[in-house]
Amino acid sequence: MTGPAVGDPAPGFALAASGGRRVSAEALKGKPYLLYFYPKASTPGCTAQACGIQEALPALGRTGLAIIGVSPDPMPAIEKFARKFDLTFPLASDPEHQLAEAYGTWVQKTFMGRKYMGFERSSFLVDRDGKIAAVWRKVKPEAHAAQVLEAAKAL
């Protein structure tokens, strides 16, 4: 598996995001942030993960952490997902999976014997210096917000 490891510089990015926003590493310079990659908007696991993070936002906000969800979905699907579940943090679109490739989360997957390429549910905590502080691969959606909060408190 490729992608940045703890201590590596975080790859740069600039993407369209929900609510007509743009998110970028440049705009987050000097701030800690979480980039979490999820396979598809409005699926059960992705919904559980996003809603768990939304619920934890007040506590995460107290740590100064910005949250950005990233999927390969087009913006209309992302906007619908954000509205349906009242998600206030930015959800970004990476349809050409360039950011996912930079983070090593564009991987071969298998479902019911069929192989295909897709986003691995993974997260990267980036510190104020732009370095990777924590990496979670193959995230369990229900437990993720608590893991992130614990790690963010240590930044």
C-alpha positions in Angstrom: 0.0 0.0 0.0 1.4 3.4 -0.9 0.6 6.8 0.3 2.0 9.1 3.0 3.0 7.7 6.4 3.2 9.3 9.8 5.7 12.1 9.6 5.5 12.6 5.8 4.4 15.9 4.3 0.7 15.8 3.4 0.1 15.9 -0.4 -1.4 19.2 -1.6 -4.9 19.5 -3.0 -7.6 21.9 -4.1 -11.1 20.5 -4.7 -14.7 21.6 -5.1 -16.7 20.9 -2.0 -20.3 20.9 -0.7 -22.1 24.2 -0.1 -20.3 25.8 -3.1 -17.0 25.7 -1.2 -13.5 25.0 -2.3 -11.1 23.2 0.0 -7.3 23.3 -0.3 -4.2 22.4 1.6 -3.1 26.0 1.1 -6.1 27.4 2.8 -5.5 25.0 5.8 -1.9 26.0 6.2 -1.1 26.2 9.9 -4.3 24.4 11.0 -4.8 20.7 11.8 -7.2 18.8 9.5 -8.6 15.4 8.8 -9.0 14.2 5.3 -11.2 11.2 5.2 -11.8 9.2 2.1 -15.1 7.4 1.7 -16.3 5.2 -1.2 -19.8 6.5 -2.1 -22.3 9.0 -0.7 -25.5 7.8 0.8 -24.4 4.2 1.3 -24.9 2.7 4.8 -21.2 2.7 5.9 -20.5 6.2 4.5 -23.6 7.6 6.1 -22.7 6.1 9.5 -19.2 7.5 9.2 -20.3 11.0 8.1 -23.1 11.2 10.7 -20.7 10.1 13.4 -18.3 12.8 12.5 -21.1 15.4 12.3 -22.2 14.4 15.8 -18.6 14.8 17.1 -18.1 18.2 15.4 -18.5 20.3 18.5 -15.8 18.3 20.3 -13.6 18.1 17.2 -14.0 21.8 16.8 -12.7 22.5 20.3 -9.4 20.8 19.2 -9.2 23.3 16.2 -9.5 20.4 13.7 -11.0 21.0 10.3 -12.8 18.0 8.7 -13.0 17.3 5.0 -14.6 14.2 3.5 -13.5 13.1 0.0 -15.3 10.8 -2.4 -15.2 10.1 -6.1 -18.9 11.1 -6.4 -19.8 14.1 -8.6 -20.9 17.3 -6.8 -24.7 16.8 -7.3 -24.5 13.5 -5.4 -22.3 15.0 -2.7 -24.7 18.0 -2.3 -27.7 15.7 -2.0 -25.9 13.6 0.6 -24.8 16.7 2.6 -28.4 18.1 2.6 -30.1 14.8 3.4 -28.0 14.3 6.5 -27.4 18.0 7.5 -23.6 17.6 7.1 -22.0 21.0 7.8 -18.4 20.1 7.2 -17.1 20.1 3.6 -17.5 17.0 1.4 -15.1 17.2 -1.6 -15.4 15.6 -5.0 -12.3 13.8 -6.4 -13.8 12.3 -9.6 -10.5 11.7 -11.3 -9.2 10.2 -8.0 -6.0 12.3 -8.1 -6.0 13.0 -4.4 -7.0 9.4 -3.6 -4.0 8.2 -5.6 -1.7 10.7 -3.9 -2.9 9.3 -0.5 -2.8 5.6 -1.7 -6.6 5.2 -1.2 -7.4 4.4 -4.8 -7.2 0.6 -4.6 -8.3 -2.6 -6.2 -11.4 -3.9 -4.3 -13.4 -7.2 -4.6 -17.1 -7.5 -4.2 -18.9 -10.8 -4.8 -15.9 -12.1 -6.8 -15.8 -9.0 -9.0 -12.6 -6.9 -8.9 -12.8 -3.1 -9.5 -11.0 0.1 -8.5 -12.4 2.3 -5.8 -11.8 4.4 -2.7 -10.5 2.6 0.4 -12.2 4.0 3.5 -9.1 5.7 5.0 -8.3 8.8 7.0 -5.3 11.0 7.4 -4.8 13.4 10.3 -2.6 16.3 9.3 -0.9 18.5 11.9 -0.4 22.3 11.9 3.0 21.8 10.2 1.4 20.0 7.2 2.7 16.6 8.3 0.8 13.4 8.6 0.1 12.8 12.3 -2.0 9.7 12.1 -3.3 7.2 9.5 -6.3 5.0 9.6 -6.7 2.4 6.9 -9.9 0.3 6.3 -11.8 2.4 8.8 -14.7 1.0 10.8 -17.3 3.8 10.2 -19.0 3.6 13.6 -15.9 3.9 15.7 -14.0 6.5 13.6 -15.1 9.8 15.1 -14.0 8.7 18.6 -10.6 7.6 17.2 -10.1 10.9 15.4 -11.1 12.9 18.5 -8.6 11.1 20.7 -5.8 11.6 18.2 -6.8 15.3 17.6 -6.5 16.0 21.4 -2.9 14.9 21.2 -1.9 17.4 18.5 
